[in-house]
Amino acid sequence: MKKSYVRIMTTLVLSLSVALTLAGLAACTPNQEDATTSATAYSETVNPEIQTILDHGVLRVGVKDDTPGFGFFNPEIEQYEGLEIDLAHLLAEEILGSREAVEFTPVTAGTRGNLLDSKQIDLVIATFTIREERTEFWNFSQYYFVDAVGLMVIEDSGLNRLSDFGGRTIAVIEASTTREAIEQHIEDMSYDIAVNFQEFPTNQDAVAALESGQVDAFSVDKVILSGFLTEELVILPESFNPQEYGIASRLNSPYLTRLVDAFITQIKLDGTLEQLKAQNNVID
């Protein structure tokens, strides 16, 4: 565990050095040897936040189980798969020394915050968008994915853009920010329409409601919608409200937050993140 732990903290120090250099403060930037020494010294004593994870023997992560490409429980192989699952495995390897030292808990937009606050999980990696109001309750890493909200409809519905949805009903996920995004876009574009919304707990429930005619569209981030495309279901070209996904931790876990942030920096710099996106067919 110590070698991986040191490597992450070294990345954090070196990333800071790069940022300072780009800002024209190279004279104040430590060299790589000094950075490595600093990171090693920093990690000699295990922080209590990390010690708690070590005591559990696993990294407990809240993930989606219904979102192909990000977090999906595949019943055929009885395993979780997706970009966010891969990130959790890598983080477990960095902190605990084993990719398999991770325990997944399925979460929804409505449950992920409560599970994190009640300390039933250590992190949330579940298409959790970074929004200013959410940072009052949880810490977020830097982003690892960016996407925009879209609309999925039945192909022959005659609905081609958001302005066609006057009096129509759009399915959204409980506790998500999609409804706010749609209402803001309607206001920004000065559309003279009133749209109805119906909330569902899971993506599958929303898609089923669309297929059955209970609602006229399903709206969520476009890359999530793409996992439910069929011959009958299509995604409209219109996009709005780009959103960044981050890894969430508790407010009283600043050290774990910094470690996770350094991990994201590391996999961005070495190309791992882009490789994982390509492997899971989720390109932003």
N, C-alpha and C positions, 0 to 999 in steps of 0.2 A: 504493500500500500504506500509506503513512504516514497518510493521512487516516482510513482505517478503523482502523488500529492505534491512533491517538490517540483515536478515538471509543470503542473498547473500553475503553481505560485510563481515559478520562473517566467512562465508565459505572461502572467499578470504584470510582473515588473517590467519585462521587455516591451510589452504592449504600451505601457505607460511611457517608456523611454522613446518609442517611436512617435507617440503623440506629441511629446514635448519637442522632439526634433522638428517635426512638421510645423510646430508653432513657432519655430525660430529660437528655441531655448536649448539648443544642442550643447551649449557650454555647461548647462546644469544637469545633463543627462548622464547617468551612470553607464559605464561600458558593460559588455555582456558578462565579463568575468565577475564584476561587482554585483550585477543583477542576480547571477546564479548564486553567489555567496549569500546575498540578502535573502533570497527565496529559501535557501536551505536553512538558514538560521531561523527564518520565520516559521518553518514547518517542524522544527525539532520538537516543540511541545504541541501536542494535538489539542486543538480548540474544543471546548465542551460541546459545541454544536456537532462537530464531526465525531466526537467520542460517543455521543448518543447513537449515531448511525452505526458506529463500530460495535457498540453494545448490542444493538438489535441484530447485527450480522447481515442485514440486508438494507438496501436503499428502498424506501417505500414511496412509490410514485403513483399519483393519480393520473390515469390516462383515459382516452376515449376507447370504447370498444365497438363503435358503430360508424367509424369514419375512415373509409378506405384510403390508403396512402399515408395516413397519419397515425391513427390508433384504431386497430380493428382486430377483434377476436375471430380468428378463422376456425370455424367449427370442424372443418375437415381434418385439420392437423392439431386442433385444440391448443393453439398458440396465438399470442398477440403478435401483430406485425404492423409495420409502418415506420415512417420517419421518426416520429416521437418515441416509438418503442426502441428504435436503434439508438437514439440519443440517451435514453434511460440506461440501456445496457452499457454504453460507453462511459457514462458517468459512474455507474456502479464499478466498472473496472478501474476508473481513476481513483475512486475513494476507497474501495474495499479490495481491489486487486483481482476481481473476477467479474466478467460480464454477466454471469448468472446470479450474482448476489443482488438481485432486484426482485421486489414484490410489487405486482401490479394490482391496483384497485380501480375498477371502472368508475368513472365519474361523468356527470353531465354538467351543463352550464349552471344548473341550479344547486348541485351538491359539492362541486369542487372546492369552493371557498370554505364551506363549513367543515369538510373533512380535513382541510389544511389547518384551520384554526383550532380544531379539537385534537390536533397532533396525531391523528390516525394515519396521516401520510407526511412525508418529509418535503415533497415537491409536487407541483402540478405541471405536467407537460401534456396539455390537452387543448390545443388550438385556443389558448387563452390570450386574448388580445390585450395589448398594453394601452391602457387608457388612463388619463390623469386621475379620474375619480377612483379608479381601482388602486392606484398607488397609495391611497390613504389607508388601505386595509392590508395590502400585501406588497412585498418586494418583487420586482421583476428583473430578470436578466436583460441584457441587450437582445434585440430581436434575432430570430433564426429563420423567419419566413415572413413574407409580406404578400397579402392578397386583398382583393376588393370584393365587396358584396355583389351578388348577382341574383338572377331570377330564373327558376326552372319552371317550365310549363309543359302541358300536353302539346305535341307538335301541331295539331290541327285546331288549336283553341282559338286562333285569330288574335291572340295577344302577342304583340311584337315589341312593346316597350312599356316602361312604367306608366306613361301617360294614358295607356289604354285601360288602366286598372280602376277607374272610377266605379265605386260600388262593388268591387270585387273583393275577395278574401284571400289573403296571403298567409301561408303557414310560416311561423318562425319558431325558434327553439326557446323554451322557457329560460328566463334569466339571461338571455343573450342581448346584445346591443343592436341586433339587426333592425328591429322596429324603429328605433331612434334614427338609425342611418337612413332608412327609407323615408321617414317623415321629414328629415332634414333635407334630403335630396329633392323631395317634392316641393319643399319651401324654396330651396335654392334655385330650382328650375321654374318656379312660379306656375306649377301645374295646378289647374283649378279642378282638383279631384279629391274625393274622400275615399280612403282605402280602409277596409276592415282587416283585422289581424286575428289569427287563432294560434295559440301557443301549444306546442307539443313537447314532451320530455326528451324524445330522441329523434335523430335524423330519419331512422326507418319509419317511425310513426308519421312524420311529416310527409315522407315520400308516399306512404300508403294512403294518406288522406288525399294527396294530389291524384294518385292513380284512380281512386274511387270516386273522384268528383266532389269530395267534401270541401276542398279548397280549390282555388284557381291557380295558385302558384306556390312554390316553396322557395324561400329566400334565406340564403346563408352565404358564406364565403364561396367564391366561384370554384376554387380547387376542391372544396368539399362536395359541391354539387357534381363535379365531374366524376366522382366515384359512383354516382347513381344514374349515369346516362344509360338510356336504352333506346330502342328504335322509336318508342313513343314519347320519351321525355327528352326535351332539348333545353339548352341554356341560352337565354337571350343575350345578344351582343352587349347590351348596356351594362356598365359597371359603375360603382360609386363607393365612396368612403373606403379608400385603401386602409388596411389595418395590419399592424405588426404583431406577430406571435412571440411571446416570451415565456421563459420558465419562471413560475411563481414559487415563492417561499414565504414563510411567516415574517412579519415585521421585526420580530425579536430574534431573527437569524441572519444578522448582517454578514457574518463571516461566511456562512454557507452561500449566501447570495453572491459575494465576491468570488468565491471559488467557482460557482457555476458560470458567472460572467466571464471569468478567465478561461474556462473550458470552451465557451462559445467563441471567444477570441481565437483560441488555439485552433479549433476545427475550421474556422473561417480562413485563417492564415495558411494552414497546410492543405487546404482543398478537400478535407474530409466531408464538410457539410455539403458541398456541391455534389460530391459523389453519392452521398446518401439520398439527396433529393432525386438524382437521376435514377438510382436503383429503385426508388419507391414511386417513380413517375409523378412527382409533384414539383414542378418547376415554377418559381415565382418570377 
